[in-house]
Amino acid sequence: MTLSETQHDIIRLIKTHKTIIIHRHQRPDPDAIGSQMGLAAILRASFPGKTVYSVGKQYPGFDWLGKTDSIEDDVYKDALVIVVDTANQPRVDDARYTMGNALVKIDHHPNDDPFGVPMWVAPDASSTSELIYDFYAANQDNLTMTDDAARLLYAGIVGDTGRFMYPSTSPHTMAVAGALMAFNFSASAVNQQEDEISLPLARLSAYVYENLTVLESGAAYLKLTDELLEPFGLKDESTSSIVPLPGRLGEVVAWAIFVESKDHTFRIRLRSKGPEINELAKRHGGGGHPLASGAVAHDDTEIKQVIEELDNLVQRSKGE
Ligand code: AMP
């Protein structure tokens, strides 16, 4: 693999900064954390004289992917900040990401909100973890992969490809996963960890299948209010594992899950097997990938509107 000009600029910035702070998005998933912690592990092993921090809220469910660091504001002075896996600036976890000496974006979402110099944005990549591996592979003179970095990047790829099931999984993705598996960690332990759900989530999964509304077009939806989640002992952020479930039904083409947030708006989680849903998400204050997006509905009227738009979109795609 050869080094692109952007990757060259990134490695130059890494070399010229003694302190590197890595941020990722709020409400993280295994790719956000895997790419963040994986890059941090590579940089620590490659440049023992540098100090590398990973920042952002720690979620106990993700302790197996490492722990974030708490740092004071003055650490940002003269630091290089790298934001991974985050398309939009309001979603960056820890708003201090602009306080460094230089800012770099490494991401695989559509570049709806360009920030950072340089930006390395590759929407065709399965995951940001895949990009971090590519960065290592093109820079082997400078960078060292460790077993734990390989485990973290593998976890990110598994997470964002839905265990290599989503169309974003390319031959290159499989080659990268294979190269990572050659390091010393248990890939099956990672797969099992990501597949594991708690009993409350298993019960919520049953609720999803029992209560999902499937329209004739193949559009489907479900609303999860606070009141409903409470007896399951679950909060909105712990519902990620139920989002892919409607897609297992053959008749479902695209779906929306509305999850009530603390402020009583509804987080919309949109998924599709074909018709692109990210423009719909953008119309409702969100964005994301063509087949996996998120947005916000402020009330029941907006929820109805989103369902109608999703239904129309799926119907239109069938006519094409
Ligand atoms: P989620 O349903 O939260 O897993 O989100 C799926 C994808 O949609 C994420 O990878 C993000 O790229 C994107 N996304 C979710 N929420 C938002 C938002 N409020 N604004 C922009 N993009 C979002």
Boltz pocket constraint, residues with backbone or C-beta under 6 A from the ligand:
constraints:
  - pocket:
      binder: B
      contacts: [[A, 87], [A, 88], [A, 109], [A, 243], [A, 268], [A, 269], [A, 270], [A, 285], [A, 286], [A, 287], [A, 288], [A, 289], [A, 292], [A, 293], [A, 294], [A, 295], [A, 296]]
      max_distance: 6.0
